Amino acid sequence: MNKLLSRYLNRDLSWIEFNRRVLEEAQDPDNPLLERAKFLAIFAGNLDEFMSVRVAGIQDQMKAGYTKKDFTGYTPAGLWKRILKRTAHMVADQYKTYRDVMRGLSRAGICLRTLGELTAAQTKAIDDYFREIVFPVLTPMAVDQSRPFPLLHSKELYLSVLLRREDDPPEEEPYFAIVQVPSILQRLVAVPGRANSRKAEFVFLEDLIERHIGTLFNGYTTAGVHPFRLTRNADLTLNEEGAEDLLEEIEKELRRRRWGMPVRLEYARGMHPYALRMLKEELELGENTIEIEGPLDLGFLMRFAGSLQGYESLRFERMEPVYPREVEEADDLFALLRERDVLVYHPYESFEAVDDFVMEAAYDPDVLAIKMTLYRVSGQSALIQALAKAGESGKQVTVVVELKARFDEERNIAWARQLEKAGCHVVYGLVGLKTHAKITLVVRREQHTLRRYVHVGTGNYNGNTAKLYTDIGLFTSHPVIGADASALFNEVTGYSSPYEWKAFGVAPNDLKQKLFGLIDREIGYAKEGRPAHIIAKMNSLSNQEMIDKLYEASQAGVRIELIVRGVCCLRPGVPGLSEHIRVISIVDRFLEHSRIIYFRGGGAEDVYLSSADWMTRNLTRRIELMCPVFDAGLRGMLVGILRLNLSDNRKARELQPGGNYERVQDETAPPIRSQFEAQRIESWKG
């Protein structure tokens, strides 16, 4: 191995490479223009979260004087500098891409105008809009000796305003004020069309406010108006042991989040030096300030691209999820599951099958109990309504709600209260552990006995994200899986002693050891000269022990193929270390989210579904679940999905030993875009 290379890639730098792949989709001219705009918004949102959580954590380490290197060889200060340099370059590319996309949209008839480009009639229309809609919402906030610097909310857009009186001497410092650009209003204001023109025209809300800024500060002249945006530390710090009521403790922390330490300041190019100095001093920001050439916060593009009527040629072809054929043809879902297991692949197959499973259980008089984990739930969730209905009808309904699902805490608190009012037992998991497993258990009375029906998924019970994420769901009435499911809920809700799992691998106490045992089995086969092969698909791989175990397997001759969408700290293709390991990442229309693990098993193939990525937090600090697929036909489907991903030569990038990613290109092979191929159900379901 090259001595200059560490055995491991750094997690945060690997994440930056992932977001670079998202940006590449915005740059890809083969993607429709409005989809490219959405990728720009996704890139911006990803970077916001990275700054507010990961970079904020590095800042905390630096302030605490922490200088120890991590297992990839970086001190917090060294990593901080590398991150700032790389993200600055990426943001420059982001805005270059933005300008390219906007030029394309303008040619297609969607135009973002400056105020000076409007006709007199258009100007009058937007001025009327300001007076009637915008002005009543605005609140000017002056900063002086009697009025302290206001609380600036994270990721909101503001205008810094410099003001002078007519008789102020030129050398005197200007007055300073702040105006929030109201996020409740559309960021892009539609302008009435011109005569004989079909073009859709828009102006930025902040430009409109700047035009009328004098109406907020009578008696002053404006010396400068400049947009800026602050990102704060958004990580929750909970004392679960000392919290009498975890729900109340989280509500308190959510309020404190508004006061999180500043992490990053974005400001428009050309900001007045006095305004910039004021912001830096008040916010106590160091190097993490970035000058933006263009509109701040391109997240608005997601809402904008989604709300435009028409322009279907500028979008991906509409895809309607197919309701699973076997479920649709069954008169009784429980009778179907007594005969055989069912696999559902989202978003190509509809999440309504999951809704219907819970709904049928809620209304079935023979169902005695429903138990379910909820991590992130959609707004108007049919699942919540079904669970509430079951609770109101007297069924034993137990819901494990994860209150600590980052950025979904408030929504989950609301659902928890709603379910409690309906008579459901709501449990907030175990102290110190997030409940990330995705599982539903239905207990049904049948002919003087009880039968368990289980749904295990790789993704959240969220009908909205199920249209955007690729995930797998397994419906089964297998008695071994049912027994393990009961034991899992007993451990989470009660005081059960450790259980000897028959089928599941469960973190934090069992999953990593089970995975190591399966990898060791492949190592043994390889040493015997027998075929040994591992394919694993996940979001992230960063646990050092797991990476070392995969290196050991590679050195023994095990063929390893990894499909890792995001962070990967393993360095593949290094002679003597990882030459038998290949890593690809697929970034395309849908977010690759499913976790599927395949072991050749000496010829008897084993396939598992899992909620867990191979990260330290998933393996040691969360309740996670790995479930075997016993049905040979369904195992074949899952292997087909894995092989389809591995054959992708349009949207797959392969991780190189140096840590960069290169597009998979094979001009001799027919073009395969795995997500588009998966829309043909027969390509993986036979």
GUROSE-927757 format. One record per residue (C-alpha): z, x, y. Coordinates in pm, whole numbers, plus 32768, in hexadecimal, padded with zeros to 4 digits. Example, Ala and Ser with C-alpha at 12.3 -4.5 7.8 and 13.67 -1.06 7.14 Angstrom:
2
830C84CE7E3E82CA85577F96
//
This chain:
686
8000800080007FB28076816080FC810281DF80AF8082833C80B47F1C82BA81F77E63827A82117DAB812F82327C6A81F981897BBB8319826A7B3C842D82AA79C58426827B7986859A81457A5E85B980B979AE848680FA78608531803578D986607F13792685767F2B77C284F27F177730864F7DEF781486907D407767856C7D88761886137CEA769E87527BBA770E868B7B8375A286287B7B754A879B7A7B765E87C979A175F786A0785D755C8728782B74A985DA795A73CE86257917729D8703797C72CC886D7A9A71D288797B26726787387B1773BF87D67BDD733088FA7CE372B088037D01740987647D47749588C07E61739788E07EE973F187897EE1756287E47FA37517892480A77443886E80D5754A8761811076568866820D757A891B82D9754D87DE82BE76BF87878344771E88DF845C761C88E184DB76758785846A77C88700844A78888848858777E288C9863D7869879685BC79C987D8863379AC8940878D794B88C587967A7D87E287337B6288FF883D7AD089E789417B0588D888DE7C7588C288557C54876087827D87870E87687D86859286097D8384FE859C7C5D842785067C9782CD83AD7CBD836884227DDC844584467D358599856D7D2F8687858B7BF4875E85227CB7889683F77D5587EA83877C09875B83B67B6088AD82C77C50895781C37C2C884481D87AB0885481AF7AA389CE807F7B8589C07FD27AC288AA801B796989347FA179D08A8E7E527A3789F77E3E78F489317E8A781C8A607D7078CB8B1C7C88787589F87D11771289F77CA976D58B5F7B59777E8B2F7B22768B8A0F7B9D756A8AE67A9775B38BED798A75C68AE179F374778A4A7A0173D18BA078A074498BEF782B73B08AAA78DC72688AF2784672618C4F76E972808BBB7744715E8AD377A970868BFC792370BE8C057971716D8D4C7AB471F68DDF7A8671FC8F567B2F72A890777B8B71C091977A817260926F797171F5917C79BA7081919E78F16F89926A79946ECB938779B26D9392AF7A526E5691947B446F0092837BB26DAF930F7BEA6D2C91AD7CCC6E4991447D856E4092907DCF6CD1924E7E456D2F90EF7F326E3191827FCD6D3B92787FF06C1F917F804B6CD4903B80A66E42906F816A6E4C91B5827D6D58914882C66E32901882E56F8190CA842F701E9131842C714A921E854B723C91D785A6732392F6865E746892B1874E74E593BE88BE753293F4892973C993D1883C737492B3884B7465918D872574C190B286D2738D8FDE86D373798E63857373C38DEF852173238CA3847A73EC8B94830073CF8B7282D872E88C9D81DC732D8DB0826073698F1181D773C19067828274C5913F825B746392AD8287754F93D682BE74A5952682DB750596938333745C97D88249748498FD8341755399C583A8763E98A7836577AE98F6826178499805835A7947977A8453783C9710845C77E095A283BE768D9555847C756194D1846375359358844573F0929683DE737A913E831E724590D082FF71E18F6481A7716E8EF18209702D8E3A81B570498CC981C66ECF8CA880746EBE8D5A7F286F358CD07EF370A38D237D8270608D627D396F478E567BF66E898E147B136E768F417A246D508F7678C36DAD8F1077B16E009005768C6D1B903B75806D3C8F2E76566E318E6876EB6E0C8D0C77CA6F3B8D2E79416F138CFA79F66FCB8E117B6270338E2E7C4870F28F197D9671978ECE7ECE70D98F2F7F6A72128FC57E3A724190A67E6070DD91207FD2711291687F87725692217E88719F92F97F9670AB936B80C17197936480FA716494D8815A6FFA949C8291707993E782FF716A94FA82D170C3964D82FD71AF9773829C72E796AF815573A0967A80FD741D952080E8759694F28095758C937F809674A7924E808C754990F680BB74BE8F9381B5755F8EA7825575108D59839175858CAC83DD75A78B39854A75A68AD186077608899685F074D188BA86B47542878987E8747487388934752287028A11744286308B74746A85B98B527387848B8C9E73EF83F68D5B7385852E8C8E7250857B8D4C711085348C07704D85528AC57110851889F3700485C18ABF701887018ABE719486F78942719B86E5892570A2880289FE718D88D5892572B8887887E971FB88D5887A71C88A2F88D3733B8A42876F739689DB86FF732E8B3887CF74508BB8874F754E8AB9871976AA8B4185C176DE8BDF84D277968AFA837E77918BA682ED773E8CFB817F76E08D2080EF76CB8E7E7F9A76928F1A7ED277BB8F937F0177F59105806A777B9119810E77E5925F81E9791B92268316787392C88301774691E182DB782590AF840478FB911984DA77C5914C848A77458FEF84C678938F44861478C58FF5869677658FBA8627775C8E4F869078C48E0A8549790D8D5B84D97A688D0583857ACC8C7F832179888BD7826378F88CFC80F278B98CDC7FED78708DE57EF577648D797D9077498DF27D5975D68DBB7E29749B8D897F8174D78CF57FDA743E8BA47E9873F08AEE7F5B73048A0F7ECE71EA8AE47D81721B8A317E04717388F57E52702D89A77D1770468A797C2C708389537CCE6F6D888B7CC26E6989A07B556E908A067A8B6D63899979426DA788EE78B76F0988D078C66EF6875377C17009873B78C270F587D879C170B186C479DE70F2855279426FE084847A466ED1844F7AF86EE883017BAB6DB782737CAC6E0B81677C5C6D6980197D686C937F797DAD6D347E247CD06C807D2A7DCD6C747C0E7ED96BE17CF17DE96AE47D877D7B6A6C7C2F7EDF6A407BB27F7B68E77BCE80D369817BA081116AE27C2282476B0D7B4A81846AA67A13807A6BA97A6B81806CBB7A8F82176C61793F80C46CB378A9806F6DEF796A80B76EC57A9A7FE66EA77BD67F856FB87CCC7F266F707E367E7D706F7F1D7EA8702C80917DF96FFC817F7CCF6FBD809B7D9B6EB17FEB7E696DBA80B27FDC6DE180F77FF16C6680DB801F6C9B7F6581736D377FB581CA6C1C80A5816C6B1F7F9B82416BCD7E9383786BAE7F6D83176A517FE482E869D67E7F843A6A677E2384DB69C07F51846168647EF0847E68857D7385B467C37CFD85D768AC7BD185F969E37CAC87696A367CD0875E6B737DA386796C3E7E8486CF6DA07EEA85FA6E6A7FD885F56FA480AF856A6F8A8211851870C182DB8411705883DA83B26EE883F282996E4984BC82D16D5C85E082A16C00854782E86C6283E382A86B6382D083996C2D81FB84B96BF582EC84716A8182F484626A71817785A96B2F814F86526A50824F85D2691C8197865769A2804D87AA69EB80EB87BF68908182876F67F180308898689C7F8C87ED69B97ED4889E6B097ECA87D56BCE7FC788306D37800C876F6DFD810F87A46F6E814D873A6F9A82B8870C70FD8334878E70F38498873C726184D085C1724384A7855D731185D784CB724486F884F37101862E866C70E88651866C6FC6874785786EF7867A863F6F33853B87836ECA85E586DD6D828647866A6D3D84E287BF6D988457886A6C98853487666B8E84DF87946BC38368890E6BBC838088FD6A6C8431882769E8831289336A3F8214889E6B84819289776CAE813B89086DC4822489676F2881C8892C705582A689157157819189F2728181478AA1735D824789CF748982A3889B741981E1876A735B825886EC725B815E857972A7814B852B721C7FEF843E70F37FEE84A170007EDD84D16E8B7E9E858B6DFA7D7485736C8E7D0B86616C0A7C0185E26ACF7B54867869E97A4D858A69B4792885DC690377DF8751695077D7871E6AB8784386E06B7A798385A56C3E79D285746D367AEC84356D527BB984046E827C95831E6EF17DAB831F70657DFB825370EA7F1E81F972307FC781FE718E812082D470AB81F582E56F3381D1821A6F0B830C80EB6E29831280646EC884518068703283DE7FE86FC682877E9C6F8283387E9570E383C77F3F71BC82BE7ECF720D815D7FEB71B48070802171507F0580F470337E8081556FF97D1481C46EA67C8C826E6EB47B3B83626E057A5583966F39797A84FF6F217901854B7094793384D2708C7A9B85926F487AD086D56FE27A4E86AB71127B2E8664702E7C5887AA6F727C20886870B97C0487CB713A7D458838700B7E0F8995701E7D7789B371877DE7894271397F4A8A1570007F7A8B48704E7EA78C1A71637E118B57719F7CCF8B8A72ED7C228A5473C97BFC895473227B1C887D73CA7A168725735C7A86863B72F6796D84FC72EA7A3B8541732E7BAA857674717C61866874287D7E86C075087EA487A075A47F0F884475EF7DBE872D75DF7CBD85CC75E07D49859F77537D92862A77B57C3E854176BE7B92841477477C4C847B78AB7BF7849778487A88833777B77A8A82AD78EE7B36836579CC7A3D82C279087924816A795879B481D27AC479D6822E7AC4786580DC7A33780380277B3778D680E77C54783280867BC776DE7F197BCC77467F057A5277527E6A798D78747F61796A79937F0F78AA7ACD7FCE780C7BF07F3B772E7CFE802776B67E0F7FD575DF7F3C80D275BE8058810175C681D081BE770E81EF822D783D81228337791881C3845B794780D0847E7ABA808584FF7A8F7F2083E179A57ECA82E27A967F5B83787BB47E9283667AE17D5581F57A9A7D9781BA7C0E7DD282627C517C81817F7B537BDA80497BEC7C7980AE7D467C0280D27CB87AA27F6E7C347AB47FAB7AC57B007E8C7A2A7BC17F1F797B7CF37E6578957DE27F2478107F0C7EB476FE7FFA7FA0772881227F457663825880327707834F81267829834380F57929822E81CC7A63822B81327AE280E6802F7BF481127F1A7BBC800F7E187CA97F807EE67DE97FA07E9D7EDB7E7F7FCC7F127DA380867DF17E427FBD7CB37E627E577CF57DF77E5C7BC37D137EC87AD77E2C7DD67A107F027E4C793E802B7D79783E80E27DC7774A81FA7D087608823F7D0D7573839E7C30744483C77C2E72D7842C7D70728483707EB2734C83687ED273E8820F8035738981AE804873588035811074467F5B807C74707DFF80D975847D0A801475E17BD1807B76C87AB67F87771F799F80A9772378AB7FF077E2779C7EF176CA778A7FDE75A077A47FAE755F791680DE74F879E480B174507B3581C173F37C2F81D473337D7582D273A67E73836573547FC683BA74C37FFD830075E18099835E773C8022843077898154859D77F4815A860976B28205855E75DB80FC85E5769E7FD5874976D4805187A475E2816A86FB749A811086FF7396800085A273BB7F7684FA73397E4083F573BE7D4D837A72C47C49829F73037B17816C72327AD0817C71D579608037711179427F1C71FB78D77E14713379907ED571427AD77F0F72B57AA87D9872D97A8C7D6C721F7BD67E5F73057C867DB8743C7BFA7C7073A97C747D01738A7DD37D7774F47DC97C2775737D4F7B7474A77E597C4B75517F637C0A76A77ECE7A92766C7ECF7A8B76138044799276F580F77981763F82447AE5761182C37BA5770B81EF7C167858827D7C8E7971819D7DBB7A4581F87D687BB782077E5B7CD381B67E767D24832A7EFA7BC7837C7DBE7B3884187CF57A1883877B7F7A1683477AA778E783007A4378BB819678CB78D6819577EA78D68066768078A380C7761878977F5976FB776E7F0876BF76067F71778C75A380A478DB750A804779C47472814A7AE7740B80717B7072F4814E7A1C7250816979E572787FF27B3971D97FAD7AC9709E806079EE70687F2E7B096FFE7E4A7A4070527D147A3A71C27D7E7BA471E77D0E7BFD70A17C5F7AD9709D7B72
//
